[in-house]
Amino acid sequence: MLPGSSVPTKAFFTKGVGRHKNKLQSFELALREAGIEKLNLVYVSSIYPPHCQLLTPEEGVKLLNPGQITFCVMARNATDEKNRLVGSAVGMAFPADKSNYGYISEHTGFGAEEQEIGDFAEDLASTMLATTLGIDFDPETAYDERRETYLMSGKIIDSASMPCVTTGETGMWTTTISAVVFIP
C-alpha cells in the first residue's frame, strides 16, 4: 500500500474567511480561521468513507500535527470587489447503511446567501449519492421535494453543509473556504 493511501476513519467540517491586500495572504488567513493553516493540504475528490466518524472541528484539529500531510475536500472562492457577496460551501450526504460510502460536494458562488449556497452543496452531494444508490427521483423537482424522496427511501439518512459567505471590502482580497478534513 502506498503511503497516505489508507482509508480515513474520522473527518470534520470547517470554514474560514480571510482578508488581506494580497490574495495568497487572504487564503492563509482563511485557513487560520478554519484551524487548518499548519497542515500540508492535499485536495481529494468527493467520497465520504464507510464507517467514517464525523467530529467537531475542535475535536478534529486536536488530532492533527503541524506539517502533517492531510487530505481534504475544499471549496475556495475570493474577490477583491467592494460589497461583492462571495461564498464557498461543502455539502455531504450520509448513507443509512454505514458500510456504504457517502458523497461530498464543493460549491462556490457570488451573490448567494449562506442558506442558498449551503443548500446547493447539500443538493449536489445528495443527488450524487441518490443516483449511486438507485433512488428513483425527478431531477427537475425542487431540492426540498427531492430531499424528502431521498430520506423516505431509507437509503440516505441525512445531509449537511458548511457554508461560508461574506462581503468583499475595498482594497482587500476576501477569501472564503469550506472544507471536510480527513483524519487517518
Buried (B, 14 or more C-beta within 10 A) or exposed (E): EEEEEEEBEBBBBBBBBBBBEEBEBBBBBBBEBBBBBBBEBEEBEBBBBEEBBBBEBEEBBEEBEEEEEBBBBBBBBBBBBEEBBBBBBBBBBBBEEEEBBBBBBBBBBBEBEBEBBBBBBBBBBBBBBBEBBEBEBEEEEEBEEBBEBBBEBEBBBBBBBBBBBBBBBEEBBBBBBBBBBBBB
